[in-house]
Amino acid sequence: MDQPSSLSKAAERGEPSHVWRAGQERRLQMIRRAAPQLASARVLVDGCGLGMYVRALRPFARSVAGLDIEIERVREGSRAGIAGLLAGQAEALPFASTSFDLVLSNEVLEHVADDRQALREIMRVLRPGGRLVLFVPNRSYPFETHGVYWRGRYHFGNIPLVNYLPRSWRDRLAPHVRAYTSRELDGLLRGLPAHPVQRTIVFGGYDNIVARAPRLGRLLRGVLQALENTPLRAFGLSHLWVVEKTGG
């Protein structure tokens, strides 16, 4: 029996944020800290989903545009009153070179067909001195949060220890999504006009756990986020890299 198209799309593209909660708000503050000149910045949210971060960033920036490959998500966000959304591919951004001061790529790069080309396009549309704020999955996180394929069927959910398998085994179970090491991110940026100015690893917001078990969820969230100040951040959910475009 074929699986529902919604599951297939969740596997291929990930699931965008539908509500704004503590986890999104925390990342918004990280983005704002990474862009000290945000008030005068032209911003692109590359892989905007329904446009939640477009709407959240708009009060703080000169202008904000959003792009997503899924036209239905763009239409849904537009119907919700979020202007400036359009459909397009990360590997061929429909913008002129040096159009933006800041690009946000939030858990998107792992889904695109060609991650190296997507980064090349981001660097093209950034002005020299502009910044990319990049969140991508950390290979050392104990769970694969995008589900796996097993015996030809997609199984949604947080699957433990998948990312600790040898790469060939891991990619057989999760061919639909990447997880990165710091070395792999360095390799993707090599040869591009890009200089990382911040490299760290962050834990999640765990809002679903908080919603189901508020006291336990808040305790878990507090403990894990405190680990970001210790070497145990190596096991966090996502890399957060802030990358500045170099050159004239």
C-alpha positions in Angstrom: 0.0 0.0 0.0 1.3 3.5 -0.9 2.0 5.8 2.0 0.1 9.1 2.4 1.5 11.9 0.3 1.9 14.0 3.5 4.3 11.4 4.9 6.2 11.3 1.7 6.5 15.1 1.6 7.6 15.2 5.3 10.3 12.7 4.4 11.6 14.6 1.4 11.3 18.2 2.5 10.9 18.2 6.3 7.9 19.7 8.1 7.7 23.5 8.4 6.8 25.3 11.6 3.1 25.9 11.9 3.1 27.7 15.2 5.5 30.0 16.9 6.8 28.6 20.2 9.7 29.0 22.6 12.1 27.1 20.3 11.5 29.4 17.3 11.7 32.5 19.6 15.1 31.3 20.9 16.4 30.8 17.4 15.1 34.3 16.4 17.2 35.8 19.2 20.3 33.8 17.9 19.7 35.2 14.4 19.4 38.8 15.7 22.7 38.4 17.7 24.4 37.1 14.5 23.3 40.2 12.5 24.3 43.3 14.5 23.2 45.6 11.6 19.8 43.9 11.1 17.8 47.2 11.2 19.3 48.2 7.9 19.6 44.7 6.4 17.9 43.2 3.4 17.1 39.6 4.5 16.4 36.4 2.6 14.9 33.4 4.4 16.0 30.6 2.1 13.6 27.7 2.6 11.0 29.8 4.4 8.2 27.1 4.6 5.0 28.9 5.6 6.9 32.2 6.3 7.1 32.1 10.1 10.6 33.6 10.2 9.8 36.0 7.5 7.0 37.5 9.6 9.1 37.3 12.8 12.1 39.1 11.3 10.2 41.8 9.5 9.9 44.2 12.5 13.7 44.2 13.0 14.9 44.4 9.4 14.8 46.8 6.4 13.1 44.2 4.2 12.6 40.4 4.4 11.9 38.0 1.5 11.2 34.3 1.7 11.7 31.5 -0.8 10.6 27.9 -0.7 10.5 25.1 -3.2 7.0 24.0 -2.2 4.6 26.3 -3.9 1.7 25.1 -1.6 3.6 26.3 1.4 4.2 29.7 -0.2 0.5 30.0 -1.1 -0.5 29.1 2.4 1.8 31.6 4.0 0.6 34.3 1.6 -3.0 33.5 2.4 -2.1 34.0 6.1 -1.0 37.5 5.2 2.7 37.1 5.0 4.0 39.2 2.0 7.2 38.7 0.1 7.1 34.9 -0.4 7.9 33.2 -3.6 8.5 29.7 -4.9 11.9 28.7 -6.2 14.9 26.4 -5.8 17.8 26.9 -3.4 20.2 25.8 -6.1 19.1 28.6 -8.4 18.0 31.6 -6.4 15.9 34.0 -8.5 17.7 37.1 -7.2 20.5 39.3 -8.5 24.0 39.0 -7.1 24.7 40.9 -3.9 21.0 41.5 -3.3 21.0 40.7 0.5 22.8 41.6 3.7 21.7 38.5 5.6 20.5 35.0 4.5 18.9 32.6 7.0 19.0 28.9 6.1 17.2 27.2 9.0 17.3 23.4 8.8 17.0 23.5 5.0 20.4 22.6 3.5 20.1 18.9 4.5 17.0 18.6 2.3 18.2 20.2 -1.0 19.4 18.1 -3.9 22.8 19.8 -4.1 23.9 21.4 -0.9 27.2 22.7 -2.3 25.4 24.5 -5.1 22.8 25.9 -2.6 25.7 27.4 -0.6 27.3 28.7 -3.7 24.0 30.5 -4.6 23.7 32.0 -1.1 27.2 33.4 -1.4 26.3 34.8 -4.8 23.3 36.8 -3.5 25.0 38.0 -0.4 26.9 41.3 -0.6 30.6 41.3 0.5 30.5 41.5 4.3 27.0 40.0 4.4 26.2 37.0 6.6 24.7 33.6 6.3 23.0 32.2 9.5 23.0 28.5 9.0 21.3 25.8 11.1 21.8 22.2 10.0 21.5 18.8 11.7 24.4 17.6 13.8 25.6 14.1 13.0 26.5 13.5 16.7 22.9 14.1 17.9 21.7 10.8 19.3 18.5 10.8 17.3 17.6 11.1 13.6 14.7 13.5 13.8 13.5 13.1 10.2 12.5 9.4 10.5 14.0 6.5 8.4 13.1 4.2 5.6 12.9 0.5 6.6 12.0 -2.3 4.1 10.7 0.3 1.6 8.5 2.2 4.0 9.0 5.6 5.6 8.8 5.6 9.5 8.3 9.1 10.9 9.7 10.0 14.3 12.9 10.4 16.3 15.0 7.2 15.7 17.9 6.6 18.1 21.5 6.1 17.1 21.0 6.2 13.3 23.6 8.9 12.9 26.2 6.9 14.7 26.1 4.2 12.1 28.8 4.0 9.4 27.9 6.6 6.7 26.8 4.0 4.1 24.4 2.4 6.6 23.1 5.7 7.9 22.4 7.0 4.4 20.6 3.8 3.4 18.2 4.3 6.3 17.9 8.1 5.8 18.6 8.8 2.2 16.1 11.7 2.3 18.1 13.9 4.7 21.7 14.7 5.6 23.4 15.2 8.9 26.7 17.0 9.1 29.9 16.9 11.0 31.9 20.2 11.4 34.5 18.8 9.0 31.8 18.2 6.3 30.6 21.8 6.7 34.1 23.1 6.3 34.4 21.0 3.1 31.2 22.5 1.7 32.5 26.0 2.2 36.0 25.3 0.9 36.7 27.4 -2.2 33.7 29.7 -1.6 34.1 33.4 -0.6 33.1 32.5 2.9 34.6 32.9 6.4 32.9 31.4 9.4 32.8 33.9 12.3 30.9 31.7 14.7 30.7 27.9 14.9 28.7 26.2 17.7 26.1 23.5 18.3 22.8 24.1 20.0 20.1 21.9 21.5 16.4 22.2 20.5 13.4 23.9 22.1 11.6 20.5 22.9 8.3 22.3 22.7 6.4 19.1 21.9 7.6 17.5 25.1 6.8 20.7 27.1 3.3 20.6 25.6 2.7 17.0 26.7 4.5 17.1 30.1 5.2 20.8 31.0 7.2 20.3 34.2 9.4 17.5 32.9 9.7 19.1 29.5 10.9 22.5 30.9 13.4 20.6 33.1 14.8 18.7 30.2 15.0 21.8 28.0 16.8 23.7 30.7 19.3 21.0 31.3 20.1 20.3 27.7 20.3 24.0 26.8 22.7 24.5 29.7 25.0 21.9 28.1 25.6 24.3 25.3 28.1 26.0 27.6 30.0 22.7 28.1 31.9 20.3 25.8 28.8 18.2 25.8 27.3 20.6 23.3 29.0 18.3 20.8 25.9 16.1 21.1 23.4 19.0 20.4 20.7 19.0 17.8 22.0 21.4 15.3 25.1 23.2 14.1 24.8 27.0 14.2 27.3 28.6 11.9 27.5 32.3 11.1 29.4 32.7 7.8 30.5 36.1 6.4 31.0 36.6 2.7 34.5 37.8 1.9 35.9 39.6 -1.1 35.0 42.8 -2.9 
